Amino acid sequence: MRSKQSLGFTLIELLVSLAILSVLGLMTVPVVEVMAQRTKEQDLRRALRDIRDAIDAYKRATEDGSVEWRTGTSGYPPSLDILVSGAPSRADPKGRKVYFLRRLPPDPLGDKRDLEASATWGKRSFDSEATAPREGDDVYDVYSLSDKTGLNGVPYRLW
C-alpha cells in the first residue's frame, strides 16, 4: 500500500519525460529546415519557368511578326521589364501592346529584397556562352544569383 505522499511523479520520471520530449523536438528542426528550403526551390523553379516561357513567347512573337524588332538583333527581349510593360503590337492598328508577364517574380533565393525584381536575376545574352553567362543587348536566359547549392547537389546558378 502506498501512502498519500507518494501519489504523483518522481523527479527522475519528470526528467526522463522532458529528455524524451526535447529529443523529439530536436529531430523535427532539420525536417522543418528542409521543408523551407524545398519550398524556396519550388518557387525558384516556378519563377524560372515563367520567365523563360515569357522570353520564348517574346521570341516567337518577333519571329511571326506580331512584335516589332530591329534587323540585326536576335529577336529576344532587350530587358526583362519589357515582358511586363509590353511590346508594341504590329498587328493592332490602335497600337496596343502585347504583354508576356503580369509581373516579374523576384529571385526567391536572392538576398537583395530591396531591389527591383529584374535586378535580382542574372541575365544571359544571346551572344554569351552557357558556361560563362554575361549580360548584353538582349535577355536570352535568366539564372539565380544565389551562391548556394540545392538539395539535389546542383548550384542554383545552374538551374
C-alpha positions, 0 to 999 in steps of 0.5 A, a space after each residue: 500500500 502506498 501512502 498519500 505522499 507518494 501519489 504523483 511523479 518522481 523527479 527522475 520520471 519528470 526528467 526522463 519525460 522532458 529528455 524524451 520530449 526535447 529529443 523529439 523536438 530536436 529531430 523535427 528542426 532539420 525536417 522543418 529546415 528542409 521543408 523551407 528550403 524545398 519550398 524556396 526551390 519550388 518557387 525558384 523553379 516556378 519563377 524560372 519557368 515563367 520567365 523563360 516561357 515569357 522570353 520564348 513567347 517574346 521570341 516567337 512573337 518577333 519571329 511571326 511578326 506580331 512584335 516589332 524588332 530591329 534587323 540585326 538583333 536576335 529577336 529576344 527581349 532587350 530587358 526583362 521589364 519589357 515582358 511586363 510593360 509590353 511590346 508594341 503590337 504590329 498587328 493592332 492598328 490602335 497600337 496596343 501592346 502585347 504583354 508576356 508577364 503580369 509581373 516579374 517574380 523576384 529571385 526567391 533565393 536572392 538576398 537583395 529584397 530591396 531591389 527591383 525584381 529584374 535586378 535580382 536575376 542574372 541575365 544571359 545574352 544571346 551572344 554569351 556562352 552557357 558556361 560563362 553567362 554575361 549580360 548584353 543587348 538582349 535577355 536570352 536566359 535568366 539564372 539565380 544569383 544565389 551562391 548556394 547549392 540545392 538539395 539535389 547537389 546542383 548550384 542554383 546558378 545552374 538551374 
